[in-house]
């Protein structure tokens, strides 16, 4: 069940959305127009804060921000309350220009970050699809992987694995318990962003290769580290990685292979 501490922690990651939420509550109660839409938006925002996630360059709550801004722009010209009307221009400038200044930084860096992520995810999916077809893999970034790889999946981020979601809710989200899941699912390869997911590496899996991500990447994901069960599986992955690395995108980060 959601708690107020979890909701406030999520909202605290996006001060701009907090301002929009406060404005939305007022508009849902006594706004001049669009009150049902404002009420739906407020409820949706609180539900997202209760059960979803915020952060990661605003990717998860972006739809809430977009809809909230649209509703604000449709509502502001209809406000007649004094002294709100007198300060309408100032309020609009603060809301649309000053408060989301951090979001403009995302927009400026979006092309380079998109290129990095495209290359990383496409190459990760290509490697796992080529060498682990029909076998179970454990990853935290599942989009491109699930599109190309045919086989079992253990999602370390819990978007596609209920078993991992249970670990999160039970306070057992750690390597000791992912070790059990990896054994039960016969995970043949692990590819996780580092340093974010270092704590989830199943026991008995050894580091085989490190792909450095470009300088514009998120500081929480500076590399992708590949792991395999110790022994022959790790040696086979190292051999496959050497063959794969020769065809990686020009400009990709440094690749270090162990074993």
N, C-alpha and C positions, 0 to 999 in steps of 0.2 A: 504493500500500500504506500502511496506517496506521502511524504511528510513536508511540513512547511519549511524545514531546513533544506530539503532537497530542492523544493521549488525556488526558494530564495537564492540558493547556490547557483541554479541554472540562470535565473534572471540576472543575478549579479555579474554574469559574464557578458551581458549586453545592456549597458546603461541606456543606450538609445531606445531599446525596446521597453525598458522600464518607463521612460517618459511617454512613449506611445501608449503603453498600457494604462497609465494614469489618466491620460487624455481620453482614451477609449472608454474607461469606466464612467467618466463624467458624461461623455456623449451618449453612452448607452442608457444613462439614467435620465438626462434632461437635454439631450442634443436636439438641434433644430431639424435635422434630417437624418435618414439612414440609421435610425435607432436599432431596428432589428439586426441590421448587418453589423453594427458596432457590438451589440450584445453577443452575436455569434462569434465575432472575432475575439472578444475578450475571453469567452468560454474556451475557444480553440487554443488561445495562447496559454491559458492556465492549464489546460489538459496536456499541451505539449510540454510545459515546464514540469508537470507532474510525472509524466511517463516517458518523455523523450529526452533528448540531449541538446545542449547548446554548444557553441564554440566551433573550433576547427574552421576558421575563416568564415564563420557565419553560415556555413553550408546547410546546417540543419534547420535553422530558424529563418532563413532568408525569405521564405514565402510569407511568413508572418510580418516581416518588416515591409515587404513590398505591398501587401494588402493594407497594412496599417497606414502607410504613406498615402496610398490611393484614397482611402477613406478620409484621411486628414485633409487632403487637397480638395476633395469634394465637399467637405463640411465647413472648412474655415470661411469661405465667402458668405455662408448663410448665417454666421453667428452675429447676433445683434446685441448681445449683452454688453453693457458698459461696466467697467472700462475695457472689457476684452476687445471690443471693436476698435478702440483707439490704439491698442497695441498689437493689432493683428499682423502688421508687416514685421514687427520685431519678433513676434512669436514664430512666424513662418521662417524667418531667417535662422533663428536659433534651432528650430526643429529640423530644417532641411539642410542647413549648411554647417553650423557649428558643431552640434552634438555628434553627427555621424562622421566626423573628420577621419576617424580611424578606419571607417569603411572605404573611404576614397583610396586609402593606401592599398587595400585589397584590390581595388579596381586597377590601379597602376601596375601592380605586380602580377595581376592575373595571367597575362600571356606567358610570362616566363615560368610561373608556377604550373600552369596548365601543360606546358611543354615537358617540364620535368616529370610531372605525374603521368602524362601519357606515355612517355618513354619507359618509365619504371613499370607501370602496370602492364603495358603491352608486352614488354620483354619478360616480366615475371610469368604472365599467362602463357607466353610462347614456350618458355622453358618447361613449365609444369605440364603443358599439353603434349609436348613432344616426348618427354622422358618419363612421365608419370601417368600416361593415359590408362584409364581403368583402375587406378589406385587412389587411395584416399590421401588428401593433402590437408595441411593445416595452415591457414593464412588469416590475416586480419583485414585485408583489402580485397573483397571478393568479387567486385563488379566484372572486371575483364577476365579474371580467372574462371569464374563460373560460365562465362560466355564461350570460352575456348576449351577449357579442360573438361574431359569426360571422366568422371569418377567420383568417389566420395569426397565430402568436404566437411572439415571441422573449422568453423568460423570463430577465431579467437576474439572477435569483437562482439559476438553473440547476436548479430543481425539475422543469421541463418541457422543457428544451432541452439535449440532449446536447452540442450544439456549444458552449454556454456552459460546461457542466461540464468539457469538455476544456480550455477556456481556464484554468479554475481550477486543474486538476491540472497543467497545463503551465507554470504561472507566467506566463500571458499574459492575465490577467484585467484588462484595461485598455481605454481608449477606442480605442486604435489598432487593437485586434483586434475590438472590437465594431463598429467602423466597417466592417470587412470583412464581418462577419455581416449588418449592417443593409443593406449594399449587395446582398449575395447574396439576402437574403430580401425585398428591396424594402419595407423598413419605412416605413410612411406616417406613423406617429405614435409618439412616445415619451412615456411618463409614468412618472417615477421619483421615489421618496421622496428628499428632500433633508434633511440633507447626506450621508446614507449612500451614495447612489449617484451623487453628482456626478461621480466619477472615471470613470464608465462611459459618459457621454453620447457617442454617435457623432459623429465629426467631420463638419462640414457641416450639422449640425442646430442650429437656433437656438432660444433660449428664447422661447416664445410666451405662456405664462401661468403664474402661480404661485398655487396654492391654499394658503393658510395653514391649518394644522391647529390645532385647539383647544389651549388651554394645558395640558390634561391629557395631551397626546400624549407619546410617547416622544421624548426629546431627540435621538435619532438620526433622527427623522422629523418634522421641524417643518413641512414643506410638501411638496406634490406639485407638481413642475414638469413642464410639458408642452413638448415640443419637436417641431419639424417641419423638414423640409428647407428650407433658405433659399430665399427667393423666393416664388413663387405659392403653394406648399403652406403656408408659414407664414402668409401673408396670409389664406388660406382658413380655417386653424385659428383665427386670431384672430377672424374674423368669426363662425364657428360658436360660439366660446367666449362671445362677447358675447351671442348669442342664448340659449345654454344657461344662462349665469350668472343670468339673470333668474328662472329657475325652481328654483334650488338651495334646499336646506333652509334655513329660517329659523335663524339662529344659526350657520350655517357660517362658517368663517374668511374673512378678506378675500381677494378675488380680484383679482389684478393682471394686466392683459392688455397685451402689448406689440405695437406695430405696428397 
